[in-house]
């Protein structure tokens, strides 16, 4: 419990500090990306004892802090640079593959913010140093060696390598859909926990709708550098898991879990929602929600999170029951399970409402 609270507070504090330091135009890259990618898997893993929680936290924080560091001045830039270093260390200390994702985030930030000046070259030393540290961590991690050499998995020897690769390419979106709650064709090898808590379609259908809608809205802006950065992140998001699966000679759904690749999905959303690379954000170039779109996003994310929370609580507290108060296990002195579920669902809904309202209001101004 202490570790879970510590991780939740650490991530919440880092996000809050970063949001306060970032210029308004940069906040959707942080807060918007978190909002549309964290239900349900991020909400489950951030307050957990799983090292993937740190990897996901790093994936959400590193790109926005680096862009802020490279585009602001004075104490704000220095503070964001310090947060970028901390975000990088979170990822490097979590998992070997998270170190590889840190390199992708650094490259995306450099592409988005690049300027031909001596001042920029000096500033770029920090992200380059983070990238070098990430490369060293990646190549020396024992976990990396296992992934690159392939892990033993029986049952697929009859499938040729070429056919396996082709099938994995076709099925790759399913891996990222798992971040949003999809269940790998309702197999047992899916969901929250240790892939033992499948979620109903009412979770992943809503989260996928919101993610696709927001990203599609962000695509109304086209700038060459943003397109290059997004293409690079997309290629990495495809190549890294496909290579590991190819080495292990296994299909989508084995060895590479959605939690491993979630930082790349968050990074893709952050790049899509980042401010204009030209440095001036013009009002008519910003993606804006109408009032009905605003309420749809708040409602769908709130419902999806509430259902995911209920299903996950039922898995451990009262399997098979819809009244969680009929608990097989619960603290004697704690509030009833249904109360905890209701308060948790309401708290998330209120948070999403104020978060989306804040982003919407920030978008109503022309920011230089």
C-alpha positions as CSV (number, residue, x, y, z in Angstrom):
1,X,0.0,0.0,0.0
2,X,2.9,2.4,0.8
3,X,4.5,1.7,-2.5
4,X,1.2,2.2,-4.4
5,X,0.5,5.6,-2.7
6,X,4.1,6.7,-3.2
7,X,4.0,5.9,-6.9
8,X,0.6,7.6,-7.3
9,X,1.8,10.7,-5.5
10,X,5.1,10.8,-7.3
11,X,3.4,10.7,-10.7
12,X,0.7,13.2,-9.7
13,X,3.2,15.6,-8.3
14,X,5.4,15.4,-11.4
15,X,2.5,16.0,-13.7
16,X,1.2,18.9,-11.7
17,X,4.7,20.5,-11.6
18,X,5.2,20.0,-15.3
19,X,1.8,21.4,-16.2
20,X,2.4,24.6,-14.1
21,X,5.8,25.2,-15.7
22,X,4.8,24.5,-19.3
23,X,3.4,27.4,-21.4
24,X,-0.3,27.0,-22.1
25,X,0.2,25.9,-25.7
26,X,2.3,22.9,-24.5
27,X,-0.1,21.6,-21.9
28,X,-2.3,19.5,-24.2
29,X,0.9,17.5,-25.1
30,X,1.1,16.5,-21.5
31,X,-2.4,16.6,-20.0
32,X,-4.3,15.7,-23.2
33,X,-2.1,12.8,-24.0
34,X,-2.5,11.4,-20.5
35,X,-6.3,11.8,-20.6
36,X,-6.8,9.9,-23.8
37,X,-4.4,7.0,-23.2
38,X,-4.4,6.2,-19.5
39,X,-7.8,4.5,-19.3
40,X,-7.8,1.7,-18.3
41,X,-4.2,0.4,-18.3
42,X,-2.4,3.5,-17.1
43,X,-4.9,4.0,-14.3
44,X,-4.1,0.5,-13.2
45,X,-0.4,0.5,-13.5
46,X,0.6,4.0,-12.3
47,X,-0.5,3.2,-8.7
48,X,1.0,-0.3,-8.7
49,X,4.2,-2.0,-7.7
50,X,4.9,-3.0,-11.3
51,X,8.0,-1.3,-12.8
52,X,5.9,-0.6,-16.0
53,X,4.3,2.2,-13.9
54,X,7.6,4.1,-13.9
55,X,8.1,3.4,-17.6
56,X,4.7,4.8,-18.4
57,X,5.3,7.8,-16.2
58,X,8.5,8.5,-18.0
59,X,6.8,8.1,-21.4
60,X,4.2,10.6,-20.5
61,X,6.6,13.2,-19.0
62,X,9.8,13.1,-21.0
63,X,8.7,14.6,-24.4
64,X,6.6,17.5,-22.9
65,X,9.4,18.4,-20.5
66,X,12.0,18.4,-23.2
67,X,10.0,20.5,-25.6
68,X,9.3,22.9,-22.8
69,X,13.0,23.0,-21.8
70,X,14.1,23.7,-25.4
71,X,11.5,26.4,-26.1
72,X,11.4,28.4,-22.9
73,X,14.0,30.6,-21.2
74,X,15.3,31.4,-17.7
75,X,14.3,29.6,-14.5
76,X,11.3,28.0,-16.3
77,X,13.6,26.3,-18.8
78,X,16.0,25.1,-16.1
79,X,13.2,23.7,-14.0
80,X,11.7,21.8,-17.0
81,X,15.2,20.5,-17.8
82,X,15.5,19.1,-14.3
83,X,12.1,17.5,-14.6
84,X,13.2,16.0,-18.0
85,X,16.2,14.4,-16.3
86,X,14.0,13.0,-13.6
87,X,11.6,11.7,-16.1
88,X,14.4,10.1,-18.0
89,X,15.8,8.4,-14.9
90,X,12.3,7.0,-14.1
91,X,12.3,5.2,-17.4
92,X,15.9,4.1,-17.3
93,X,15.4,2.6,-13.9
94,X,12.2,0.8,-14.8
95,X,12.8,-1.4,-17.8
96,X,15.3,-2.0,-20.6
97,X,12.8,-1.3,-23.3
98,X,11.8,2.0,-21.6
99,X,15.4,3.2,-22.3
100,X,14.8,2.7,-26.0
101,X,11.6,4.7,-25.8
102,X,13.5,7.5,-24.1
103,X,15.7,7.8,-27.2
104,X,12.6,8.0,-29.4
105,X,11.2,10.8,-27.2
106,X,14.4,12.7,-27.3
107,X,14.6,12.5,-31.1
108,X,11.0,13.6,-31.5
109,X,11.5,16.6,-29.2
110,X,14.6,17.6,-31.2
111,X,12.8,17.4,-34.5
112,X,9.9,19.5,-33.2
113,X,12.0,22.2,-31.7
114,X,15.1,22.3,-33.9
115,X,16.7,25.7,-34.6
116,X,19.9,26.7,-36.4
117,X,21.6,28.6,-33.5
118,X,24.4,28.2,-31.1
119,X,22.1,28.7,-28.2
120,X,19.9,25.8,-29.3
121,X,23.0,23.6,-29.9
122,X,24.1,24.2,-26.3
123,X,20.6,23.5,-24.9
124,X,20.5,20.3,-26.9
125,X,23.4,18.9,-24.9
126,X,20.9,17.9,-22.1
127,X,18.6,15.8,-24.3
128,X,21.5,14.3,-26.1
129,X,23.0,13.3,-22.7
130,X,19.7,11.7,-21.7
131,X,19.7,9.8,-25.0
132,X,23.3,8.6,-24.5
133,X,22.5,7.4,-21.0
134,X,19.4,5.6,-22.4
135,X,21.5,3.8,-25.0
136,X,24.0,2.7,-22.4
137,X,21.2,1.4,-20.2
138,X,19.5,-0.3,-23.1
139,X,22.5,-2.3,-24.3
140,X,23.6,-3.3,-20.7
141,X,20.2,-4.4,-19.4
142,X,19.8,-8.2,-19.1
143,X,16.2,-7.8,-20.0
144,X,17.2,-6.3,-23.3
145,X,19.4,-9.3,-24.1
146,X,16.5,-11.7,-23.6
147,X,14.2,-9.6,-25.8
148,X,16.7,-9.2,-28.7
149,X,17.8,-12.9,-28.6
150,X,14.3,-14.2,-28.4
151,X,12.5,-16.0,-25.5
152,X,11.5,-19.6,-25.6
153,X,7.9,-20.2,-26.5
154,X,6.6,-23.6,-27.7
155,X,3.6,-24.2,-30.0
156,X,4.4,-22.1,-33.0
157,X,7.2,-24.1,-34.7
158,X,5.0,-25.1,-37.6
159,X,4.5,-21.5,-38.7
160,X,7.2,-20.1,-41.0
161,X,9.1,-16.9,-39.9
162,X,7.7,-15.0,-43.0
163,X,4.1,-16.0,-42.3
164,X,4.5,-15.2,-38.6
165,X,5.9,-11.7,-39.4
166,X,3.1,-11.0,-41.9
167,X,0.4,-12.1,-39.4
168,X,1.9,-9.9,-36.7
169,X,2.0,-6.9,-39.0
170,X,-1.7,-7.4,-39.7
171,X,-2.5,-7.9,-36.0
172,X,-0.2,-5.1,-34.6
173,X,-3.0,-2.6,-33.9
174,X,-4.5,-5.1,-31.5
175,X,-1.4,-4.8,-29.3
176,X,-1.9,-1.1,-28.9
177,X,-5.7,-1.5,-28.6
178,X,-4.8,-3.6,-25.5
179,X,-3.6,-0.3,-23.9
180,X,-7.1,1.0,-24.3
181,X,-8.7,-2.2,-22.8
182,X,-9.1,-4.5,-25.8
183,X,-8.9,-8.2,-25.0
184,X,-7.0,-10.0,-27.7
185,X,-10.1,-11.6,-29.2
186,X,-11.5,-12.3,-25.7
187,X,-8.7,-14.7,-24.9
188,X,-7.6,-15.4,-21.4
189,X,-4.2,-13.8,-22.1
190,X,-5.5,-10.3,-21.8
191,X,-6.7,-7.5,-19.6
192,X,-5.5,-6.0,-16.3
193,X,-3.6,-7.7,-13.5
194,X,-1.2,-10.4,-14.8
195,X,-3.4,-10.6,-17.9
196,X,-6.1,-12.3,-15.9
197,X,-8.8,-9.6,-15.8
198,X,-10.4,-9.2,-19.2
199,X,-12.5,-6.0,-19.6
200,X,-15.8,-5.8,-21.4
201,X,-16.3,-4.0,-24.7
202,X,-17.9,-1.1,-22.9
203,X,-14.4,-0.1,-21.8
204,X,-12.2,-0.4,-24.9
205,X,-14.9,0.8,-27.4
206,X,-15.3,4.1,-25.5
207,X,-11.6,4.7,-25.0
208,X,-10.8,3.8,-28.6
209,X,-13.5,6.2,-29.8
210,X,-12.1,9.1,-27.7
211,X,-8.4,8.4,-28.6
212,X,-9.2,8.2,-32.3
213,X,-11.4,11.3,-32.3
214,X,-8.9,13.5,-30.5
215,X,-5.9,12.3,-32.7
216,X,-8.0,12.8,-35.8
217,X,-8.9,16.3,-34.7
218,X,-5.2,17.0,-34.0
219,X,-4.3,15.9,-37.6
220,X,-6.1,18.9,-39.0
221,X,-2.9,20.7,-38.4
222,X,-0.1,19.7,-40.8
223,X,3.5,20.9,-40.4
224,X,6.4,19.0,-41.9
225,X,8.4,18.6,-38.7
226,X,5.4,17.4,-36.8
227,X,4.8,14.9,-39.6
228,X,8.4,13.7,-39.4
229,X,8.3,13.3,-35.7
230,X,4.9,11.4,-35.8
231,X,6.2,9.2,-38.5
232,X,9.3,8.4,-36.6
233,X,7.3,7.5,-33.4
234,X,4.9,5.4,-35.5
235,X,7.8,3.5,-37.1
236,X,9.4,2.8,-33.7
237,X,6.0,1.7,-32.3
238,X,5.7,-0.8,-35.1
239,X,9.4,-1.9,-35.4
240,X,10.2,-2.5,-31.8
241,X,7.5,-5.0,-30.9
242,X,7.6,-6.7,-34.3
243,X,11.3,-7.3,-33.9
244,X,10.9,-8.8,-30.5
245,X,8.0,-11.0,-31.6
246,X,10.0,-12.1,-34.7
247,X,13.0,-13.1,-32.5
248,X,10.7,-15.1,-30.2
249,X,8.7,-16.5,-33.1
250,X,5.4,-15.8,-31.4
251,X,2.2,-14.1,-32.5
252,X,0.6,-10.9,-31.1
253,X,-0.6,-11.7,-27.6
254,X,2.5,-13.5,-26.4
255,X,5.6,-12.2,-24.7
256,X,5.0,-8.6,-25.7
257,X,2.2,-7.2,-23.5
258,X,0.3,-3.9,-24.1
259,X,1.9,-2.5,-20.9
260,X,5.4,-2.8,-22.6
261,X,4.5,-0.6,-25.5
262,X,2.1,1.8,-23.8
263,X,4.8,4.6,-23.5
264,X,5.0,4.7,-27.3
265,X,1.2,5.2,-27.6
266,X,1.4,8.0,-25.0
267,X,4.3,9.6,-26.9
268,X,2.5,9.4,-30.2
269,X,-0.5,11.3,-28.6
270,X,1.9,13.8,-27.0
271,X,3.6,14.6,-30.4
272,X,0.2,14.9,-32.1
273,X,-1.0,17.4,-29.5
274,X,2.3,19.4,-29.2
275,X,2.4,23.1,-30.1
276,X,3.3,24.4,-33.5
277,X,7.0,23.7,-34.4
278,X,7.2,27.2,-35.8
279,X,7.0,28.7,-32.3
280,X,3.8,30.7,-32.8
281,X,0.5,29.1,-32.1
282,X,-2.3,30.6,-34.2
283,X,-5.9,30.4,-33.0
284,X,-7.3,28.8,-36.2
285,X,-4.5,26.2,-36.3
286,X,-5.4,24.8,-32.9
287,X,-7.8,21.7,-32.5
288,X,-10.8,22.9,-30.5
289,X,-13.7,20.9,-29.0
290,X,-17.2,22.1,-29.5
291,X,-19.4,22.0,-26.3
292,X,-21.0,18.7,-27.3
293,X,-17.6,17.1,-28.1
294,X,-16.3,18.3,-24.7
295,X,-19.1,16.5,-22.9
296,X,-18.8,13.4,-25.0
297,X,-15.1,13.1,-24.1
298,X,-15.8,13.6,-20.4
299,X,-18.7,11.2,-20.3
300,X,-17.1,8.4,-22.3
301,X,-13.8,8.5,-20.4
302,X,-15.7,8.6,-17.1
303,X,-17.9,5.7,-17.9
304,X,-15.0,3.6,-19.3
305,X,-12.9,4.2,-16.1
306,X,-15.8,3.4,-13.9
307,X,-16.5,0.1,-15.6
308,X,-12.8,-0.8,-15.6
309,X,-12.5,0.0,-11.9
310,X,-15.7,-2.0,-11.1
311,X,-14.5,-5.1,-13.1
312,X,-11.0,-5.0,-11.5
313,X,-12.4,-4.6,-8.0
314,X,-14.8,-7.4,-8.6
315,X,-12.0,-9.7,-9.7
316,X,-10.3,-9.5,-6.3
317,X,-13.1,-8.6,-3.9
318,X,-16.3,-10.4,-5.0
319,X,-15.8,-12.5,-8.1
320,X,-19.0,-12.9,-10.2
321,X,-21.1,-10.5,-8.1
322,X,-22.5,-7.2,-9.1
323,X,-22.8,-6.1,-5.5
324,X,-19.3,-5.6,-4.4
325,X,-20.4,-5.4,-0.8
326,X,-20.9,-9.1,-0.9
327,X,-17.2,-9.3,-0.5
328,X,-15.1,-12.5,0.0
329,X,-12.3,-10.2,1.2
330,X,-12.3,-6.6,2.5
331,X,-10.9,-4.6,5.4
332,X,-13.2,-4.6,8.4
333,X,-12.7,-0.9,9.2
334,X,-12.7,0.4,5.6
335,X,-15.7,1.9,3.7
336,X,-17.8,-0.6,1.8
337,X,-16.4,-1.7,-1.6
338,X,-19.4,-0.1,-3.5
339,X,-18.6,3.2,-1.7
340,X,-15.0,3.0,-2.7
341,X,-16.0,2.3,-6.3
342,X,-18.5,5.1,-6.4
343,X,-16.0,7.7,-4.9
344,X,-13.3,6.5,-7.2
345,X,-15.5,6.8,-10.2
346,X,-16.8,10.3,-9.2
347,X,-13.3,11.6,-8.4
348,X,-12.1,10.6,-11.9
349,X,-15.1,12.1,-13.6
350,X,-14.5,15.4,-11.7
351,X,-10.8,15.4,-12.6
352,X,-11.5,14.8,-16.3
353,X,-14.1,17.5,-16.3
354,X,-11.8,20.1,-14.9
355,X,-8.8,18.9,-16.9
356,X,-10.7,19.1,-20.2
357,X,-12.2,22.5,-19.2
358,X,-8.8,23.8,-18.5
359,X,-7.4,22.6,-21.8
360,X,-10.4,24.1,-23.6
361,X,-10.0,27.5,-22.0
362,X,-6.3,27.5,-22.8
363,X,-7.1,26.8,-26.4
364,X,-9.4,29.9,-26.7
365,X,-6.4,32.3,-26.6
366,X,-3.8,33.2,-29.2
367,X,-0.4,32.3,-27.6
368,X,2.9,33.6,-29.0
